[in-house]
Amino acid sequence: MKLSPLKAFILLLAFVATACHHKADLSVAPPKPLPPGPEFKCSHDTIYFRNSVLPIIISGCGKTGCHDEATHKSNHILDNYANIITLVKPFNPQNSKLYTVLFSGSEQRMPPGTPFTIEQKSIIYWWIAQGAYNNKCDSAGCDSTNVTYAASIAPICSAWCTGCHGGSNPANGMSLETYDNVVACANGGRLMGSLRHDNGYSAMPKGGEMLSPCEINLFQKWINIGKP
């Protein structure tokens, strides 16, 4: 049966898209992630789990409906180091499910819908390649001289919060994607209570992790000076 030029072109596009998707050569190391800014006081060659890897995993995987404690799809909870390391073979990203699943077929690829960026995949790769340690940089820098929502608060919310508290169905009906959302949460007292893991509040982020003292102090200062 002879195909029309249009149908033939559509089939060609589908073939190319499928072929490209499955031809990711996992034996080739991706470029190293972009170096951190000058305020980062620890090694610029080391990928730190707490600073770089965990926010990506929580935001993309350990969220409501996926691999959080309540949903635990495929019996995986990905909200802390102890759970995440079960999918990792240290020093061997090519044989670590946490990395290879990022390149699986469309039905198995994680995260579904919104794949990680090349930079995010690179961070995961090099963290595993360096040994997948439960490490962190306590001297990452904390500029509290000019605290604003755009410069100080929004980047933290984007890294740690909006994976769960974003989109069309945010966890507990609470979105933290915009300035007004965060202000409303702060005004009700829930924000600082959750960030400090105070009794009676739902601890955030999930998994027993806390933001660094620097990050928590930035939120408190932002509130104290009127939420600019």
Backbone as numpy.savetxt, mean C-alpha at the origin, in Angstrom:
# Nx Ny Nz CAx CAy CAz Cx Cy Cz
-13.20 -19.83 -42.84 -14.05 -18.64 -42.84 -13.16 -17.40 -42.84
-13.44 -16.49 -43.76 -12.64 -15.29 -43.87 -13.18 -14.22 -42.94
-12.30 -13.65 -42.11 -12.71 -12.61 -41.17 -12.65 -11.25 -41.84
-13.55 -10.38 -41.41 -13.51 -9.01 -41.89 -12.26 -8.34 -41.32
-11.76 -7.30 -41.99 -10.57 -6.60 -41.47 -10.76 -6.12 -40.03
-11.96 -5.66 -39.68 -12.21 -5.16 -38.34 -12.11 -6.28 -37.31
-12.75 -7.43 -37.60 -12.71 -8.55 -36.66 -11.29 -9.08 -36.52
-10.59 -9.11 -37.65 -9.20 -9.58 -37.59 -8.35 -8.66 -36.72
-8.57 -7.35 -36.82 -7.82 -6.39 -36.02 -8.12 -6.55 -34.54
-9.42 -6.75 -34.21 -9.81 -6.94 -32.82 -9.17 -8.20 -32.23
-9.19 -9.28 -33.00 -8.56 -10.52 -32.53 -7.06 -10.34 -32.33
-6.43 -9.57 -33.22 -5.00 -9.32 -33.09 -4.70 -8.54 -31.82
-5.52 -7.53 -31.54 -5.32 -6.75 -30.32 -5.47 -7.63 -29.09
-6.49 -8.50 -29.09 -6.71 -9.38 -27.95 -5.53 -10.32 -27.75
-4.99 -10.83 -28.86 -3.84 -11.74 -28.77 -2.61 -11.03 -28.22
-2.36 -9.83 -28.74 -1.20 -9.07 -28.29 -1.31 -8.73 -26.82
-2.53 -8.31 -26.39 -2.73 -7.95 -24.99 -2.49 -9.15 -24.09
-3.02 -10.31 -24.52 -2.85 -11.53 -23.72 -1.39 -11.95 -23.69
-0.75 -11.91 -24.84 0.65 -12.32 -24.90 1.52 -11.44 -24.05
1.28 -10.12 -24.12 2.09 -9.20 -23.33 1.88 -9.43 -21.85
0.64 -9.73 -21.48 0.36 -9.88 -20.06 1.06 -11.08 -19.46
1.17 -12.16 -20.29 1.74 -13.39 -19.74 3.23 -13.52 -20.01
3.84 -12.53 -20.63 5.25 -12.63 -20.97 6.16 -11.89 -20.00
5.62 -11.51 -18.86 6.45 -10.84 -17.86 7.56 -11.80 -17.45
8.79 -11.40 -17.67 9.94 -12.23 -17.35 10.35 -11.95 -15.90
9.91 -12.81 -15.00 10.17 -12.58 -13.58 11.62 -12.82 -13.21
12.40 -13.38 -14.12 13.81 -13.60 -13.81 14.62 -12.30 -13.93
14.02 -11.31 -14.55 14.70 -10.02 -14.74 14.34 -9.09 -13.58
15.33 -8.62 -12.89 15.09 -7.72 -11.76 14.62 -6.36 -12.27
13.57 -5.81 -11.66 13.14 -4.48 -12.06 14.13 -3.42 -11.58
14.08 -2.24 -12.15 14.95 -1.17 -11.65 14.69 -0.92 -10.18
15.70 -0.48 -9.47 15.51 -0.17 -8.06 14.56 1.01 -7.91
13.79 1.06 -6.82 12.86 2.17 -6.61 13.58 3.50 -6.56
12.83 4.55 -6.80 13.39 5.89 -6.71 13.94 6.12 -5.30
15.06 6.78 -5.16 15.61 7.04 -3.82 14.72 7.98 -3.04
14.68 7.85 -1.72 13.87 8.76 -0.91 14.46 10.15 -0.90
13.70 11.09 -0.37 14.16 12.46 -0.33 15.26 12.66 0.69
15.86 13.84 0.70 17.00 14.11 1.59 16.63 14.06 3.07
15.32 14.18 3.38 14.91 14.13 4.78 14.99 12.72 5.35
15.15 11.72 4.48 15.23 10.33 4.91 16.64 10.06 5.40
16.80 9.82 6.68 18.13 9.77 7.30 18.75 8.38 7.32
18.01 7.35 6.93 18.56 5.99 6.93 19.15 5.67 5.56
19.57 4.43 5.37 20.20 4.02 4.12 19.26 4.21 2.94
19.74 4.87 1.91 18.94 5.07 0.70 18.94 3.83 -0.18
19.78 2.86 0.13 19.84 1.63 -0.66 19.00 0.50 -0.06
18.48 0.70 1.13 17.71 -0.34 1.82 16.22 -0.07 1.68
15.46 -1.14 1.39 14.00 -1.04 1.38 13.51 -1.46 2.76
12.86 -0.55 3.45 12.39 -0.79 4.81 10.93 -1.24 4.81
10.68 -2.37 5.45 9.34 -2.95 5.46 8.31 -1.97 6.00
8.58 -1.42 7.17 7.59 -0.58 7.84 7.35 0.74 7.09
8.38 1.27 6.48 8.26 2.56 5.81 7.70 2.46 4.40
8.07 1.43 3.67 7.74 1.37 2.24 6.83 0.21 1.85
7.08 -0.98 2.39 6.36 -2.17 1.94 4.98 -2.28 2.58
4.92 -2.17 3.90 3.66 -2.38 4.59 2.56 -1.42 4.13
2.81 -0.13 3.94 1.73 0.74 3.45 1.17 0.29 2.11
2.03 -0.21 1.22 1.56 -0.68 -0.09 0.66 -1.90 0.07
1.09 -2.85 0.91 0.33 -4.08 1.09 -1.00 -3.81 1.77
-1.00 -2.99 2.81 -2.25 -2.70 3.52 -3.22 -1.98 2.60
-2.73 -0.98 1.87 -3.60 -0.19 1.01 -4.14 -1.00 -0.16
-3.31 -1.88 -0.73 -3.72 -2.62 -1.91 -4.32 -3.98 -1.64
-3.95 -4.61 -0.51 -4.34 -6.00 -0.26 -5.09 -6.20 1.06
-4.56 -5.63 2.14 -5.14 -5.88 3.46 -6.31 -4.98 3.76
-7.25 -4.88 2.83 -8.37 -3.97 2.98 -9.68 -4.73 3.00
-10.75 -4.04 3.32 -12.07 -4.63 3.42 -12.45 -5.33 2.12
-12.90 -6.58 2.24 -13.31 -7.36 1.08 -12.19 -8.15 0.45
-10.97 -7.97 0.92 -9.83 -8.70 0.34 -9.11 -9.51 1.42
-7.96 -9.03 1.84 -7.13 -9.81 2.76 -7.01 -9.13 4.13
-8.12 -8.55 4.59 -8.14 -8.05 5.96 -8.56 -9.18 6.89
-8.57 -8.91 8.19 -8.87 -9.96 9.17 -10.29 -10.48 9.01
-11.23 -9.61 8.67 -12.63 -10.03 8.56 -12.88 -10.87 7.32
-12.27 -10.51 6.19 -12.56 -11.20 4.92 -11.61 -12.37 4.67
-10.36 -12.16 4.89 -9.26 -13.14 4.69 -9.48 -14.05 3.48
-9.57 -13.45 2.30 -9.72 -14.23 1.08 -8.57 -15.21 0.92
-8.90 -16.40 0.44 -7.91 -17.47 0.25 -7.15 -17.77 1.54
-7.76 -17.43 2.68 -7.18 -17.67 4.00 -5.89 -16.88 4.23
-5.78 -15.73 3.57 -4.61 -14.88 3.76 -5.04 -13.55 4.39
-4.38 -13.18 5.47 -4.56 -11.87 6.09 -3.25 -11.12 5.91
-3.32 -10.00 5.22 -2.08 -9.29 4.88 -2.08 -7.90 5.51
-1.97 -7.88 6.82 -1.97 -6.59 7.51 -0.82 -6.45 8.50
0.08 -7.42 8.55 1.26 -7.28 9.41 2.37 -8.20 8.91
3.55 -8.02 9.46 4.72 -8.74 8.96 4.57 -10.25 9.12
4.08 -10.71 10.26 3.99 -12.15 10.52 3.14 -12.84 9.47
2.07 -12.20 9.02 1.20 -12.80 8.02 1.78 -12.65 6.61
2.35 -11.51 6.33 2.88 -11.26 4.99 4.08 -12.16 4.68
4.93 -12.41 5.65 6.15 -13.18 5.41 5.85 -14.64 5.04
4.64 -15.12 5.33 4.27 -16.49 4.95 4.19 -16.65 3.43
4.08 -15.55 2.71 4.01 -15.61 1.24 5.33 -15.21 0.60
6.40 -15.23 1.39 7.69 -14.73 0.92 8.78 -15.77 1.15
9.66 -15.88 0.16 10.91 -16.63 0.32 12.04 -15.61 0.31
12.57 -15.27 1.49 13.60 -14.22 1.56 14.73 -14.44 0.57
15.17 -13.36 -0.03 16.24 -13.32 -1.03 15.81 -13.93 -2.38
14.54 -14.33 -2.51 14.10 -15.02 -3.73 12.73 -14.50 -4.17
12.67 -13.29 -4.72 11.37 -12.75 -5.12 10.70 -13.55 -6.22
11.49 -14.15 -7.13 10.89 -14.89 -8.25 10.09 -16.10 -7.79
10.38 -16.60 -6.59 9.64 -17.74 -6.06 8.81 -17.37 -4.83
8.54 -16.09 -4.68 7.71 -15.61 -3.58 6.33 -15.27 -4.10
5.30 -15.89 -3.55 3.95 -15.66 -4.05 3.54 -14.20 -3.94
4.04 -13.52 -2.91 3.69 -12.11 -2.74 4.09 -11.29 -3.95
5.16 -11.70 -4.64 5.62 -10.98 -5.83 5.04 -11.56 -7.11
5.07 -12.87 -7.26 4.64 -13.47 -8.53 3.16 -13.26 -8.80
2.34 -13.18 -7.74 0.90 -13.00 -7.95 0.59 -11.65 -8.57
1.52 -10.72 -8.50 1.31 -9.40 -9.10 1.32 -9.47 -10.62
1.80 -10.60 -11.18 1.91 -10.75 -12.64 1.07 -11.91 -13.15
0.17 -12.44 -12.34 -0.64 -13.58 -12.75 -1.65 -13.17 -13.80
-2.42 -14.15 -14.29 -3.49 -13.85 -15.23 -4.51 -12.93 -14.60
-5.39 -12.39 -15.44 -6.30 -11.34 -14.99 -7.17 -11.76 -13.82
-7.54 -13.04 -13.73 -8.41 -13.50 -12.65 -7.64 -13.72 -11.36
-6.37 -14.06 -11.46 -5.57 -14.35 -10.27 -4.69 -13.18 -9.85
-4.49 -12.22 -10.73 -3.56 -11.14 -10.44 -4.05 -10.30 -9.26
-3.13 -9.92 -8.43 -3.44 -9.10 -7.27 -2.63 -7.80 -7.32
-3.22 -6.74 -6.83 -4.61 -6.58 -6.42 -5.54 -6.58 -7.64
-6.78 -7.03 -7.49 -7.71 -7.03 -8.62 -8.18 -5.62 -8.94
-8.41 -5.37 -10.20 -8.97 -4.07 -10.58 -7.93 -2.98 -10.76
-7.13 -2.76 -9.74 -6.12 -1.69 -9.78 -4.75 -2.28 -9.45
-4.05 -2.81 -10.45 -2.73 -3.41 -10.21 -1.76 -2.40 -9.62
-0.76 -2.92 -8.94 0.29 -2.06 -8.41 1.06 -1.41 -9.56
1.61 -0.25 -9.28 2.45 0.43 -10.26 3.80 -0.27 -10.36
4.54 0.08 -11.39 5.89 -0.48 -11.55 6.74 -0.15 -10.32
6.62 1.06 -9.81 7.39 1.47 -8.63 7.02 0.62 -7.42
5.74 0.37 -7.21 5.30 -0.44 -6.07 5.78 -1.88 -6.19
5.70 -2.44 -7.40 6.21 -3.79 -7.62 7.71 -3.85 -7.36
8.40 -2.81 -7.78 9.85 -2.76 -7.57 10.19 -2.74 -6.09
9.43 -1.98 -5.31 9.67 -1.92 -3.86 9.52 -3.31 -3.24
8.47 -4.03 -3.63 8.26 -5.37 -3.09 9.39 -6.31 -3.52
9.76 -6.23 -4.80 10.83 -7.09 -5.30 12.13 -6.89 -4.52
12.56 -5.64 -4.38 13.86 -5.39 -3.77 13.85 -5.60 -2.26
12.69 -5.43 -1.64 12.59 -5.77 -0.22 12.83 -7.27 -0.03
12.19 -8.09 -0.87 12.39 -9.54 -0.78 13.83 -9.90 -1.13
14.35 -9.30 -2.19 15.72 -9.61 -2.64 16.75 -9.27 -1.57
16.46 -8.28 -0.75 17.38 -7.88 0.32 17.19 -8.70 1.60
16.28 -9.67 1.57 16.11 -10.56 2.72 14.77 -10.50 3.38
13.89 -9.58 2.94 12.53 -9.48 3.48 12.52 -9.33 5.00
13.35 -8.44 5.51 13.45 -8.25 6.95 12.31 -7.38 7.47
12.00 -7.56 8.74 11.00 -6.73 9.40 11.71 -5.48 9.93
12.12 -4.64 9.02 12.95 -3.49 9.37 12.18 -2.19 9.19
12.69 -1.15 9.80 12.07 0.16 9.65 13.12 1.23 9.90
12.85 2.40 9.39 13.73 3.55 9.60 13.04 4.50 10.56
13.59 4.63 11.75 13.01 5.52 12.74 13.44 6.96 12.56
14.35 7.19 11.62 14.86 8.54 11.39 14.51 8.99 9.97
13.27 8.73 9.58 12.86 9.03 8.22 12.64 10.50 7.97
12.73 11.30 9.01 12.51 12.73 8.85 11.09 13.10 9.18
10.93 14.21 9.83 9.59 14.63 10.23 9.55 16.16 10.23
9.11 16.72 9.14 9.07 18.17 9.01 7.76 18.69 9.57
7.82 19.22 10.79 6.62 19.74 11.43 6.61 21.27 11.47
7.43 21.88 10.64 7.52 23.35 10.67 6.35 24.01 9.95
5.80 23.33 8.96 4.71 23.92 8.19 3.70 22.83 7.86
2.93 22.44 8.84 2.01 21.31 8.69 0.73 21.76 8.00
0.42 21.14 6.88 -0.83 21.38 6.16 -1.41 20.05 5.73
-2.68 20.07 5.36 -3.31 18.84 4.89 -2.61 18.31 3.65
-2.39 19.17 2.66 -1.84 18.74 1.39 -0.42 18.20 1.53
0.40 18.88 2.32 1.81 18.52 2.41 2.09 17.43 3.44
1.33 17.39 4.52 1.67 16.52 5.65 0.67 15.39 5.87
-0.62 15.68 5.78 -1.64 14.72 6.17 -2.09 13.84 5.01
-2.36 14.45 3.86 -2.86 13.68 2.71 -1.92 12.55 2.30
-0.58 12.76 2.26 0.30 11.64 1.88 0.22 10.46 2.84
0.05 10.73 4.13 -0.06 9.63 5.10 -1.37 8.90 4.90
-2.46 9.66 4.70 -3.77 9.03 4.48 -3.75 8.18 3.21
-3.10 8.69 2.17 -3.03 7.95 0.91 -2.25 6.65 1.07
-1.17 6.69 1.85 -0.33 5.51 2.02 -0.97 4.47 2.93
-1.64 4.90 3.99 -2.07 3.99 5.03 -3.58 3.78 5.12
-4.38 4.74 4.68 -5.80 4.74 5.06 -6.78 4.49 3.92
-6.54 5.11 2.77 -7.58 5.11 1.74 -7.78 3.77 1.05
-6.85 2.82 1.25 -7.09 1.48 0.73 -8.34 0.88 1.33
-8.57 1.14 2.63 -9.78 0.68 3.31 -10.86 1.77 3.30
-10.44 2.98 3.63 -11.39 4.07 3.78 -11.41 4.95 2.53
-11.75 4.32 1.42 -11.83 5.03 0.16 -12.73 4.29 -0.81
-12.88 4.85 -2.00 -13.72 4.21 -3.00 -15.20 4.38 -2.72
-16.00 3.59 -3.43 -17.46 3.72 -3.32 -18.03 3.02 -2.10
-17.23 2.16 -1.47 -17.73 1.43 -0.30 -16.67 1.41 0.79
-16.37 2.56 1.39 -15.30 2.62 2.40 -15.66 1.85 3.66
-14.65 1.34 4.34 -14.86 0.57 5.57 -15.63 1.39 6.60
-16.62 0.76 7.21 -17.44 1.41 8.23 -18.12 2.69 7.74
-18.26 2.80 6.40 -18.89 3.97 5.83 -18.11 5.25 6.00
-16.82 5.15 6.34 -16.01 6.33 6.59 -14.92 6.46 5.55
-15.01 7.51 4.74 -13.99 7.79 3.73 -12.98 8.78 4.29
-11.72 8.58 3.89 -10.65 9.50 4.27 -9.90 9.96 3.03
-10.63 10.14 1.95 -10.00 10.49 0.68 -9.86 12.00 0.46
-10.65 12.79 1.16 -10.61 14.23 0.91 -10.36 15.00 2.21
-10.05 16.26 2.04 -9.85 17.14 3.19 -11.09 17.15 4.09
-12.26 17.32 3.50 -13.49 17.38 4.29 -13.74 16.08 5.05
-13.41 14.94 4.41 -13.57 13.65 5.08 -12.71 13.57 6.34
-11.45 13.95 6.20 -10.51 13.84 7.32 -10.87 14.83 8.42
-11.28 16.03 8.04 -11.70 17.02 9.04 -12.89 16.50 9.83
-13.86 15.91 9.16 -15.04 15.38 9.85 -14.66 14.30 10.85
-13.71 13.44 10.46 -13.25 12.38 11.36 -12.50 12.97 12.54
-11.69 13.99 12.27 -10.92 14.63 13.34 -11.85 15.35 14.31
-12.86 16.02 13.79 -13.78 16.77 14.64 -14.56 15.87 15.59
-14.81 14.65 15.18 -15.54 13.73 16.03 -14.68 13.04 17.07
-13.36 13.26 17.01 -12.46 12.65 17.98 -12.02 11.26 17.62
-12.60 10.70 16.55 -12.27 9.32 16.19 -10.87 9.20 15.62
-10.42 10.22 14.93 -9.15 10.13 14.23 -7.99 9.88 15.19
-7.80 10.75 16.17 -6.66 10.61 17.06 -6.82 9.40 17.97
-8.04 9.11 18.39 -8.26 7.92 19.21 -7.84 6.65 18.50
-8.16 6.56 17.21 -7.80 5.37 16.42 -6.30 5.33 16.14
-5.71 6.49 15.84 -4.28 6.51 15.54 -3.43 6.19 16.76
-3.90 6.61 17.95 -3.16 6.33 19.19 -3.50 4.96 19.76
-4.44 4.25 19.14 -4.91 2.95 19.63 -5.48 3.07 21.04
-6.22 4.15 21.30 -6.84 4.35 22.61 -7.95 3.34 22.84
-8.20 3.01 24.11 -9.30 2.12 24.44 -10.62 2.71 23.97
-11.46 1.84 23.41 -12.76 2.29 22.94 -12.77 2.74 21.50
-11.61 2.75 20.84 -11.53 3.15 19.44 -10.99 2.00 18.60
-11.40 1.97 17.34 -10.89 0.97 16.42 -9.48 1.34 16.00
-8.53 0.51 16.38 -7.11 0.84 16.13 -6.81 0.89 14.64
-6.15 1.94 14.22 -5.75 2.12 12.83 -4.27 2.47 12.76
-3.54 1.98 11.76 -3.94 0.97 10.78 -4.22 -0.39 11.45
-4.83 -1.29 10.70 -5.13 -2.61 11.21 -3.86 -3.45 11.36
-4.01 -4.58 12.02 -2.90 -5.52 12.13 -1.97 -5.27 13.29
-2.34 -4.37 14.20 -1.51 -4.11 15.36 -0.43 -3.08 15.12
-0.31 -2.63 13.87 0.68 -1.62 13.55 0.20 -0.24 14.00
1.13 0.64 14.29 0.82 2.03 14.57 1.63 2.91 13.62
1.07 4.07 13.30 1.89 5.05 12.61 3.06 5.42 13.52
4.11 5.96 12.94 5.25 6.36 13.74 4.86 7.51 14.65
5.58 7.70 15.77 5.30 8.86 16.63 5.32 10.17 15.86
6.23 10.26 14.89 6.30 11.46 14.05 4.98 11.68 13.32
4.46 10.65 12.68 3.24 10.78 11.89 2.03 11.11 12.78
1.95 10.47 13.94 0.85 10.76 14.87 0.94 12.20 15.35
2.14 12.65 15.63 2.33 14.04 16.08 1.96 15.05 15.00
2.19 14.69 13.73 1.80 15.57 12.64 0.28 15.75 12.61
-0.45 14.66 12.79 -1.91 14.76 12.84 -2.35 15.64 14.00
-1.74 15.43 15.17 -2.14 16.20 16.34 -1.83 17.68 16.15
-0.67 17.98 15.61 -0.32 19.39 15.39 -1.26 20.01 14.38
-1.57 19.28 13.31 -2.50 19.79 12.28 -3.85 20.15 12.90
-4.33 19.30 13.80 -5.59 19.58 14.49 -5.44 20.80 15.40
-4.34 20.84 16.15 -4.14 21.92 17.11 -4.07 23.30 16.46
-3.53 23.36 15.24 -3.37 24.67 14.61 -4.53 25.02 13.68
-5.60 24.25 13.77 -6.81 24.62 13.02 -7.05 23.89 11.74
-6.31 22.80 11.50 -6.51 21.95 10.32 -6.33 22.71 9.00
-5.20 23.35 8.80 -4.99 24.08 7.53 -4.84 23.14 6.33
